[in-house]
Amino acid sequence: MRAKYVHTNLIAQDWKRLEDFYSEVFGCTLVPPERDYQGEALDAGTGLKGARLRGVHMRLPGYEGNGPTLEIYTYDSMKAHPGTAVNRPGFGHIAFEVDDVRAAAEIVKSRGGAAVGEIVTLTTKTGAQVNWCYMTDPEGNILELQSWAK
């Protein structure tokens, strides 16, 4: 089997708000067209009856052409957000490498995000150091900001 990473999906209360956030803060770029799906195939694929799904794909920073995307969608009918927790099983966060973690954290906060923990530096077994922190986007989804010592 051959495999290639394509995208990560984020279900949003308001996909347009998160599109703006990820574009303004991280430089993700829109991959047209906007998506608007409904009908029998979507119902069958999602296991939901009467589903409608709208949103966009955003090219992740540092990639061009057919690089991976962040897919941000909103369903017309949504379950409640389970709350923010870094230790919940399943996908935990999306990470972005930045030049300055502290400055990036301030930008995230100024655009509606929040800190989860503190900015810290960890040293790997090989001696490499990474400065990092967990933040949330405006809807409480966890993201990591990281900068490796050069």
NULOTOR-6018 format. One record per residue (C-alpha): residue number from 1; residue in three letters; z, x, y. Coordinates in steps of 0.05 Angstrom, whole numbers, plus 5000, padded with zeros to 4 digits. Each point is the difference from the previous one (the first is absolute). Example, Ala and Ser with C-alpha at 12.3 -4.5 7.8 and 13.67 -1.06 7.14 Angstrom:
# NULOTOR-6018
(1,'ala',(5156,5246,4910))
(2,'ser',(4987,5027,5069))
# end
This chain:
# NULOTOR-6018
(1,'met',(5000,5000,5000))
(2,'arg',(4983,5024,5070))
(3,'ala',(5044,4978,5057))
(4,'lys',(4998,5008,5076))
(5,'tyr',(5053,4978,5049))
(6,'val',(4972,4946,5046))
(7,'his',(5053,4963,5040))
(8,'thr',(5071,4978,5008))
(9,'asn',(5012,4926,5015))
(10,'leu',(5052,4975,5050))
(11,'ile',(5014,4926,5004))
(12,'ala',(5019,4983,5072))
(13,'gln',(5030,4941,5036))
(14,'asp',(4950,5015,5055))
(15,'trp',(4943,5046,4979))
(16,'lys',(4973,5007,5071))
(17,'arg',(5068,5026,5025))
(18,'leu',(5003,5052,4945))
(19,'glu',(4926,5018,5010))
(20,'asp',(5018,5016,5073))
(21,'phe',(5063,5038,4979))
(22,'tyr',(4965,5045,4949))
(23,'ser',(4941,5011,5047))
(24,'glu',(5042,5018,5061))
(25,'val',(5054,5041,4966))
(26,'phe',(4962,5036,4944))
(27,'gly',(4927,4996,5020))
(28,'cys',(4978,4958,4941))
(29,'thr',(4930,4973,5013))
(30,'leu',(4971,4933,4984))
(31,'val',(4950,4995,4942))
(32,'pro',(4960,4937,5015))
(33,'pro',(4994,4944,4986))
(34,'glu',(5063,4959,5006))
(35,'arg',(5014,4967,4933))
(36,'asp',(5010,4925,4990))
(37,'tyr',(5003,4979,4927))
(38,'gln',(5014,4933,4966))
(39,'gly',(4974,4960,4942))
(40,'glu',(5000,4999,4924))
(41,'ala',(4990,5075,4991))
(42,'leu',(5059,5018,5045))
(43,'asp',(5044,4947,4966))
(44,'ala',(4982,5029,4932))
(45,'gly',(5010,5072,5021))
(46,'thr',(5067,4988,5035))
(47,'gly',(5028,4947,4954))
(48,'leu',(5013,4957,5061))
(49,'lys',(4972,4930,5012))
(50,'gly',(4966,4989,5067))
(51,'ala',(5009,5072,5024))
(52,'arg',(4969,5025,5064))
(53,'leu',(5002,5073,5018))
(54,'arg',(4980,5031,5067))
(55,'gly',(5004,5070,5027))
(56,'val',(4968,5069,5006))
(57,'his',(4992,5068,4969))
(58,'met',(5020,5059,5043))
(59,'arg',(4977,5071,4985))
(60,'leu',(5060,5046,4994))
(61,'pro',(5005,5058,5048))
(62,'gly',(4971,5066,4977))
(63,'tyr',(4945,4967,4959))
(64,'glu',(4929,4981,5017))
(65,'gly',(4942,4966,4965))
(66,'asn',(5025,4966,4937))
(67,'gly',(5072,5027,5003))
(68,'pro',(5059,4956,4980))
(69,'thr',(5021,4941,5042))
(70,'leu',(5062,4960,5017))
(71,'glu',(4983,4927,4984))
(72,'ile',(5040,4953,5044))
(73,'tyr',(4996,4926,4980))
(74,'thr',(5036,4936,5015))
(75,'tyr',(5002,4940,4953))
(76,'asp',(5002,4931,5030))
(77,'ser',(5060,4985,4956))
(78,'met',(5052,5056,4995))
(79,'lys',(5065,5013,4964))
(80,'ala',(5060,5026,5040))
(81,'his',(5003,5076,5012))
(82,'pro',(5052,5029,4951))
(83,'gly',(5030,5045,5054))
(84,'thr',(4994,5074,5012))
(85,'ala',(5028,5047,4947))
(86,'val',(4978,5070,4983))
(87,'asn',(5029,4995,4929))
(88,'arg',(4966,4935,4978))
(89,'pro',(4956,5009,4938))
(90,'gly',(4925,4999,5012))
(91,'phe',(4960,5032,5056))
(92,'gly',(5050,5029,5050))
(93,'his',(4963,5025,5061))
(94,'ile',(4936,5028,5030))
(95,'ala',(5005,5071,5028))
(96,'phe',(4966,5031,5060))
(97,'glu',(5000,5074,5017))
(98,'val',(5012,5011,5074))
(99,'asp',(5007,5060,5045))
(100,'asp',(5069,4981,5027))
(101,'val',(5044,4952,4960))
(102,'arg',(5048,4986,5057))
(103,'ala',(4944,4984,5049))
(104,'ala',(4963,4957,4949))
(105,'ala',(5065,4962,4985))
(106,'glu',(5007,4983,5074))
(107,'ile',(4928,4974,5001))
(108,'val',(5013,4957,4939))
(109,'lys',(5063,4971,5033))
(110,'ser',(4962,4987,5065))
(111,'arg',(4949,4959,4962))
(112,'gly',(5050,4955,4965))
(113,'gly',(5021,5043,4940))
(114,'ala',(5071,5023,4984))
(115,'ala',(5037,5058,4968))
(116,'val',(5025,4992,4929))
(117,'gly',(5039,5065,4996))
(118,'glu',(5005,5065,5038))
(119,'ile',(4949,5056,5010))
(120,'val',(5017,5054,4949))
(121,'thr',(4972,5065,4972))
(122,'leu',(4996,5010,4925))
(123,'thr',(4985,5066,4965))
(124,'thr',(4961,4997,4934))
(125,'lys',(5014,5045,4941))
(126,'thr',(4943,5044,5023))
(127,'gly',(5032,5010,5069))
(128,'ala',(4951,4955,5037))
(129,'gln',(5032,4957,5054))
(130,'val',(4982,4930,5021))
(131,'asn',(5027,4964,5060))
(132,'trp',(4997,4925,4988))
(133,'cys',(5029,4931,5011))
(134,'tyr',(4990,4929,4978))
(135,'met',(4981,4948,5051))
(136,'thr',(4975,4928,4997))
(137,'asp',(4939,4968,5030))
(138,'pro',(5011,4937,5042))
(139,'glu',(5005,4957,4937))
(140,'gly',(5051,5044,4963))
(141,'asn',(4952,5037,4954))
(142,'ile',(5024,5071,4988))
(143,'leu',(4960,5060,5023))
(144,'glu',(5016,5074,4997))
(145,'leu',(4986,5049,5055))
(146,'gln',(4997,5072,4975))
(147,'ser',(4984,5069,5026))
(148,'trp',(4998,5061,4955))
(149,'ala',(5023,5067,5027))
(150,'lys',(4942,5048,5006))
# end
